[in-house]
């Protein structure tokens, strides 16, 4: 049975009412929660109330599809007058900069000759040089990195200049650098400003845009900023940076200073004090789907399940080559014709971008008579049209029925912008009532670094854990530190040694890196470059995070295989112990 818009998922919960009251009282707030906890719903309601109060609001996010849905909802369901609707500018951050760039005469539309490339470029009539120094430095570092990894003659589209034409929705590098510099130019030419800023899916906002985005406010240091983020995807928070809100009013003296490890980059422009409000109830999905999601949840919690019972997620195995489109269409035929599901309540999700996916931009289902189409705007979702989206582009959105495809291809595309475990978390959490998986998704273990981070955050955020649980957690963290140090030494093996390793040893080596860090080896030339640029802020951040495990004293090659097995076995046992502790704590996941 597919639930559509029952009242229990539409009305505000007590937790959301309390959150809105705190937003009214506090002008610098971070709202966190798992997927489906109602963050976007609260953000939309806050924007509606601000518009009715006469404030001009910029409501932005990193994803065009989510911005389209929010704009559609505010226009048709928020009961706002045309004047009130005009007070809310809802755009993904890239469309927003492109729109304002055209108004300021800084940017213009750009179409490549083959017409498949639609993007923006700087207006040639205005002689502009990069004027936002962090963006210029970051672009130059990124260009040097890419040049060290690729043969330029084989990459004709390699962008050589920060102001080269750009498609914001492609997988090109230095998107944030282009738009941060453009916005810097724009703000020098446009005087209009907003009274308040709301950012949804903030964990995906590029660091450089955090630096410059608050400058669109009338007072960047004092104007209201409300941030909404998925705490399972906040990857850079080694310390507790936010004061939890247990009371309706929180004195300034009890708040925690914001540090740059949560919102990467320099965030002085955001002001120095924020209030963190956790949303702890998962509202979106049925309980069987929630059980899939929680396999990959390592946020701060606590988490409460509020979903109803529903069908177990459905697996449709695929053995050998098959026509994926026909398999999808047979599934849709059963749902629409046999079970009576509205085609508009179905979405097909793939983790692969269009250039890697087998699914075309549009096709007609022979059996279901439905039209499958990518990039469908909410206003175009009529009749027998079924959306086809990527998992990444569908962030923040949901559908009663989600059909996941091409998940078995994930290990072949480790260069995607998200870890596999996070892609699985995002994909499963989009379905509200029924999840159908065509093919065989990979089983992805969460790396030890992430589990240890989650346990440390959990330990720091809770003051109610029993003493024995605290002691156990501290002991596991000490063991994790030791294993990660051993792994770092192993990971520093020179490239020439790696190239000559027997296949079995190399496979164990790669598995160990994934188990500990969720990463793979990178070219030694790139490491040399990063070390040479070590004083640079951006390269320093890289060295301190993703690439740190690959830098360290060389390990002698003798008995290498047995050493790899020892570290790998110890890590697997420790991963299991931390996972069980995280999910056995009754205050972390509670059925209500």
N, C-alpha and C positions, 0 to 999 in steps of 0.2 A: 504494500500500500504506500503510495507516494503522498507525502504531506505537502500542501501548497503554501498557504499563508495563514495558518491557524493563529489564533490570537495570542497563544502563549509565547510565540517567537516574535511578535510585533510589539506588544506593550513593553514599557520600560520595567525592568526588574528593580527591586529595592536597591541593589548594588549600583545600578546605572543612575537611579534617581540621586543617590548619595554622591556619586561621581560628578554629576552635573551641578550639584550644589557646591562641591569643592571647586569646580571650575569657575563658578560665579564668584567665589570668594578669593581665588588665587589666580594671578595672571601669568605665572610661569609654572606650567604643569607638564609632567610626563605621565601618560596613561599607558600601562603595559598589560599584557595578557596573552594567552595562547590564541591560536587561530579559532575563530568562532566564539570568542568571549564578548563580542558586541562593541569592539573599539570603534569601528567605522560608524555604527549606529549612533553611538554617543557623540562622535565628532560631527555627524550630520545634524543631529538635534541641537548641538551647541551652535553651529553655524546658523541654523534657522532662528534661534533665539536672539543671536547677535544682530541679524538682519532686521528682525522686528524691533529691536532697540535702536535702530538707526545707524549701526556701525557698518563700515565698509570692510569686508573680510576677503582675504586671499586664502582659499582652501586648495592646497596642493598636495601632490603625492608623486612618486616616481613612475607611475604606470598609467598610460593613456586609457586603457580599458576601464580601470577603476574610476578615473576622473569622469569618463563618459557616463558611467552608471550613476555616480553621485549627482552630476548635473541633471540627468534625466529625472532622478528621484526628487530633487529639490524643485524642479520645474512642474512636476505633475502630481506630487503627493504631499508636499510640505505645507500646502495651504498658505502660500505667500502671494502677496500682490505683485504685479509686474515691477513696481518700484522697489519692493523688498528683494525680489529675485535679482534685480540689477546690482544690489549691494554685495552680492557674493560672487566673486570671480573663482570659478572652479576649473582648474586646468592642471594637467600633469606638468611638472616643472619645466620640461623641455618645450611643450607647446606654449606655456606661459612666456618663457623667454623669447621664443620665436615670434609670438604675437606682439609683445612689447617691442621687440627688435624691429619689426616692420613699421610700427607706429613711430619709432624714433629715427627711422631711416638707417639703422645700423645693419639689419639683416634683410635678406630677401629669399624668396623661394628658389629652389634649385632643382632642375630635372636633368638627369643624365640622358644621353642620346637614345639609349635603349628604352627609356621611359619607365623602367622598373625601379629607378632610384629617385625617391622623392625626399628632399631634405632642405637644408638651408645653407646659405653662405653669406659672408660679409658683403655689404654693398660696395661695389668697386668704385663708385663715385666718391666715396669717403676714404681718404688714405688713413687707415687705422692700423696701428701696431699693437701687439699685445700689451695691455697696460696693467693687468692684474698679475703681479709677480708670482704668487703661488701657482697660478694656472700655467704660466709660461715655464716655470721650473719643472713642474710635474710633467708637462708635455714633453719637454726635452729629455727628461729621464726615461719616460716611457718609450720615446722614439729610439733612444740608445739601446734600451733593453730589447726592443723588437728587432733592431738591426743586428744585434748580437745573436739572435736566435734564428733569423731567416736570411736567405739569399735574396737581396733586394731585387735582383733581376727576375726572380720568380714571383714577386709580389708587386705588380705594377700599381696597385691601388694604395700602397703604403703612403699615408699622409706625411708630408714633409714639413708642414707649417701648421701652426696652431689654428690659423684662419682658413685652412683649406675647407672646401665644401664637405658637409657632414650629413649623414642620415642618422637622426637621433635614435631610431628604433632598430638599428642594425647591431651587429656584434662588434662594430668597430671600436678601436681603442680611443682613449682620450675624449670621450663624449663630454664628461663633466668639465674637463679643462676648457673645451670650446665654449660651453654655455656659461661657465663662471666668468670667463673673460668678456663674453658678449654682454652679460648682465651688468658687469662693471661699467662698460661703455654706455649701456642704455641708461643706467641710473644717473649718469652725468648729463643726460639730455632730456630726461622726463622728470617733471616735478611731482607728478601724482604719486600718492602713497596710500597705504592701507592702515586701518585702525587696529587690525588684529590679524594674526597668522595662525592657521591650523594646518598641520602636516600629518597626513595619514601614511601608514606603511613606512614610518620614518627610519626603520632599521635598514631600508634599501636606498636611502638617500645618499648620494655620493658625498664624501667629506668636503670637497671644495665648494659644493653648493651650500653646505651649512655655513661656510665662512661668509658668503655674500648674500644669501637669501634674506636674512633679517633686515637688510638695508632697504627693503621695499616698505618697511614700516615707518610711520610718522616719527617714532622715537625707537630706534633699534634696541636701546637698553631698557626701556620701560614699557613699551607697548606689549599687549598680551600675546604670548606664544603658547599654544597648546599642542603638544606632540603626542602622537599615538603610535606605539611600536609593539611588535610581536617579541615577547621576551625570550622565545625559543631561538630567534634569529639574530639577537643582539650578540655579536660575536666578540666584541672588544670591551669587556667590562671586568677587568681583573679584581677590582675593588668595589665595595658597596658605595655607590655614588649618590643614591637617592634616599631621602627619608620617607619611609612608608607612612601612609595617612591612616591612623587608627581613630582619630577624632575628627569632628566636623571642622574645627578650627585648629590650625597648627601655627604656633608662634614662630616668627622668623628665627629666633634663637635655636630652634630645634631642627632647622633644615640643614641639609648637607650641600656643600659647594659642589657644583658641577665640575667635572674634570674631563679632559679631552679624550679619555679612553672609551667613553660611551659614544659620544658623537665625534667621530674621528676628525682630526684637523683642529685648527684654532677656532674655538667657539666663544671667544671673549665677547663677540657681538651679541650673544644670546643673553648676556647678563650673568650674574654669578650665583643665583639661587633658584632651584627648581623644587617642586614638590612631586614625589612619585606616588601615583595611585594605581595599585594593582587591581585588575578585574580577574576574579578567581573562578568564575563559573563558565564552563563550556556549554554554550546554548545551541550551537548550530546543528550538530550532528546527532544521529541516533547512537545509542550505546554501542552497538556492534562496530560502527565506523569509528567511534571514539577510541575503542580498544586498539584499532590499527594506528590511529594518530599517536596515541600515548607511547607507542613503542619508540618513537623518535622525539619525544618531548624531553628536553633537558633544561627548561627554563627555571625561573626562580620559584614558581608556584606560590602558594598552594593552589591545587586545582580541584574543582568540584564538578562532577558529572551531573548534568541536568537534562540530558537527552532522554527521549522515549525509546522504547523497544522498537526494533525494526528488523528487516532482513539482514542476514549476514552478507558481507561483501562477496560478490560473485566472481569466480575465476573462470575464464574461458581459455583453456590452454591452446597453444598453437605449436604444432610439431611440424617442423620442416617449412619450406617456402609456402606461402599462402597469399591470396589476394586480400590484403588488409581491408580495403574498402568494402569488399563483399562481406567480410566477417562483421565489420561494423554495421553494415546495412541490415544483415540478418538479425543482429541484436536489436537494432532500432525497430525493425518490423515487429518483432515480438513485443517490445515495450509499447509501441504506439497502437498497433492493430489488436493484439491479443489482450494487453493489460490496460489499454486506454490512457496511456500517459500522453500528456500534451507535448508535442515536439519542442515547444519553447522551454520546457522544463528539462531538456537534455543538453548536455555539452560534451563534446569530445575533446579530451586533453592529451597533448603529447609533450614530453619534456624537450623534444628536439626543435630547434629553430627551423623555419620554412626551408632553408637551403639544405638541411640534412634530413628532413622528414620525407616519407613516402606520400604524405597526404598533400594533394594540390590545393590551390587557393579556393577552388570550388568544384563540386561534382554532383551528379544527380544519382540518387539511390534507385536502382532498378526495382527492388522488391518493396521498399518502404514508400517510394515516390516522394521522399523528402529531399530537399536541397541542402547540401552540406557546404558551409561557407566560412571562410576565415574573416576576421576583423569586421564582425557585424555590430553595428551600433545598436543600442537599445531600441531606438525608434524603428529600426529595420527588422526587428525580431517579430515577424508576423507569419501567419500561415504555417506551412510545413518546412520552415527554415530551421536548421540545426547548426548551432555555433561550433566552430573548430578553433581552439585556442592553444597556445603553449601554456605550460604550467606556470612559468614565470610571469607571463602577461596576465594571468588570471588571479594574481595575488589580490587579496582583499575581497574577492568576489566568491559567489557560491551558486550552486544549482541543485535542484532536487535530485537529479540523476547525473552522475559523472561516469563517462566511459573513458578509461585510461588505456592508451595504446603506446607502443614502441618503448615501453619501459625496459624491456630486455636489452635494448641497445645502449643503455646508459654507460656500462663499463667501457664501451668503445669510444665514448666521447667525454673523457675525463677533463677536457678543456672547457666544459660548460662552466657558467659563472657561479654555480652553486655546488656544494658537496652533495653526493648522491643521497645521503641520509636526509638532508634538508629538502631535496626535491621530492622524496617520498613523503615527508611530513606535509609539504605544501600540497602535493597532489591528492593525498587521501583526505585532507581536511576541507577540500572544496565541496564535497558531496554532503548534502543535508540528510537525504533519506536512503539513497541506494547507490552503492559503489560497485562498478563493474570493471574488472581488470582483464583486458585481452592480452594474452601472452604471459610471460613469466618475469615479473619484476625481480631485480637483484635483491639479495639479502645484504644489506649494508650495515656493518657494525659501526656504531658511533665511536670515533677515535678516543683514545685515552685522554688526550689533551682536553677534549670537550667534556668528557665525563668528570674529569677532575675539576674543571672550571665550574661545572654545574654543582658539584658537591661543595666546593668552596663557597660559591654564592649562597647555596642553601644553608650552609652552616653559619655564614655571616648574617643572613637575613632573618634567621629564626632565633628567638630567645626562649623558646618553649621546648626545644628538643630535650629529651631525657639525657642525663649525664652519660649513661652507657652508650647512647647513640652518638653523642658528641665525641666521646673517646674513640669509638670505632671509626668515625669519619676522619678524625685527625690522623689516626694510624694509617688508614687507606691513602690519605693525601701524602704522608711521608713515603710510603712505598711507591706511589705514583711518581714522586719527584726523583727517586732513585732510578726507577726503570726508564723514565724519560731522559735522564742524564746518560744512562748506558746507550739508549737508542740514538742520542745525539752524537755520541762518539762513533757508533757504527755508521750513522748516516753521512759521516764526513769522508767516507772512502773515496779516493780520487777517481775521476772518470776513467782513466786508463786501466785501473784495477777492475772497475765495474764491467768494462767492456770484455774482459777476459775471464769473467766468472763463469763456472759451469751453469747450465740452465737451471738446475734445481736450486743452487745457491742464490741465483739472481731472483728467482720466483719468491723464495723465502724472504729475501731482502726487501723486495717490493711489498710483500704482504705485511712485513713488520712496519714499514713506513706508514702504510695505510692504517694499520691497527693503532699505531701510536699517534700519528699526526694527521691522518687523512690526506696525505700529500704524496707526490711521486718525485723522483730525482729531476733536477733541472740542470741545464748545461753549465759546466764548470766555468765557461767564459762569462756567463751571466753573473755567477758568484763573484768572479774577479772584478767585474764592473761595479757591482754593488758595494764591494769592499773599498774600491777606490773612491766611490762617491759616498762613503760612510758618514761624512759630516752633513750631508744633505738631509733635510727633515723627512722627505718622503722615502728615500732609500733607507734611512734609519728605521722607519716604521716597518718596512719590509723585512729588514734584517732582524728586527726584534720579534717578528711574528712568524709568517709562513716559512721564511727561509732559514730561520735560526737553527732548526734541527740539522741542516746540511752543512753547518759550519762548526768546526771543532778540531781537536787534535786527531791525527791519523791513527787508525787502529791497525795493529799488525795483522797480516793476512792469515797467520797460522791459526788453525782450528776455527776458521771463520764460520763455517756452517753450523757447528755445534753451539757457538756463541749466539748466532742468530736464532736458533731454535730455543735456546734458554730464555732469551729476552722475549721472544714471541709467546712462548708458553706462559711465562710469568705475567705478561700483559693481558693475555686472554683471561686468566684467572682473576686478575685485578679488575678488568673491565666488568666481568660478571658480578664480582662482589660489590662494586660501586653501583652498578645498575640495580641490583637487588636492594641495596640500602636506600637508594633514591626512591624506589617505587614501593617499598614495603612500609615506609613511614606513613602512618595513617593521616598525618596532617598535610601530606603532599597531595594525594589523590583520595578524595572522599566521595563515596556515593551519597547523593542526597535525594 
